[in-house]
């Protein structure tokens, strides 16, 4: 018998993966699969072969037998791009790689684009699904804008479309609903889903100005160089749309959700609320009413004793209300890039298991 938590190492054929995007999460994934592999004995039986990596500005590499991941990682972390001397270097766009290379699963880690309504990630994922390839992604956009279309396409092709890392990094909130809340109807969602705004508000409670808190978040790597999508509530809005679409059968569009960010919150606001023992938080909500699912993102006063009151720093939390159970709260304590990487790895394990079952049984499970 295999040890608990370990994959079956007797599998012979590797899972051939095409990786789009190699920023912090992509490089973290490569590190876990190579130079850090010995730290994670639970991954002993996971056999992944990355046959291509594409980036927006750093070039692309591809090789049918698997690219040299150690060299690729060294070049990206050293010079910032793939070297012209790298024998695996190719001239391929991400979409061309999706359409032309041979792989079992696409890992889509390109940045979220609000302005382009989830593109080009949507086209990447749709093209892979049309070729009957599995897809794993941490990109929220596709599931906020065309969730139902992509899921229906995956079902019609008999492949997996997994996105655990799109919300709350690698915390298994999507798997929770998919596998352990069977028979329950989710009635409402409430959560703190954007780590940057939560961190900024926490630091402002300590006396920093918003500008100082944002700059500190950027220095710590919690905020982007341009934090607009976080501060104006767009990232949180996209995330609550993903959850509502996945959990509640909604077809929400982020541009039509009532959205408020934290950009107008002042130190005086925080002091006034704090004097009562309460806190200001950017709260995401989705709920059912008269057969419809609605969502909202806004700064709210959270009273002491509420499950979300204690979520500080870069922490996140989700409160799930169902028709059969008391509310369930999932709390994530100051997650980092590694948590997002784990969500991707966990989804790849699921895909690898599906591939193994299909190859050995001649049918889908």
PETAQUI-V636862 format. One record per helix or strand. SS is the DSSP state (H for helix, E for strand). FROM is the first residue (numbers start at 1). LEN is the number of residues. If there is no record, write none. Layout:
BEGIN
{{SS,FROM,LEN} {SS,FROM,LEN}}
END
This chain:
BEGIN
{{E,15,6} {H,24,10} {H,37,3} {H,41,3} {E,48,7} {E,60,3} {H,69,10} {E,89,2} {H,94,7} {E,105,4} {H,121,10} {E,134,4} {H,141,5} {H,147,11} {E,161,2} {H,164,3} {H,173,8} {E,186,7} {H,195,11} {H,210,10} {H,228,4} {H,234,15} {H,254,3} {E,258,2} {H,267,8} {E,279,11} {E,292,11} {E,316,7} {E,328,5} {H,337,25}}
END
